[in-house]
Amino acid sequence: MTIDRDVEERLLALQRGLGSLDTRLEYAERRVRAVRNEQFVNEFLGGLEDIGELGAVDT
């Protein structure tokens, strides 16, 4: 089966576009995880004074 050159070029462009989309999706997923981790830490430590002020850490 012969593939038309135009169709082949379109498929290659689509593959490149999907690769770019995949990269952006991975970045977005990492960013969401980072925000969730930051929110967890803020909630976990919420209401606490600075550890250095408590004398637990030598500042």
ABEGO torsion letter per residue (X at the ends): XBBBAAAAAAAAAAAAAAAAAAAAAAAAAAAAAAAAAAAAAAAAABGBBBAAAAGABBX
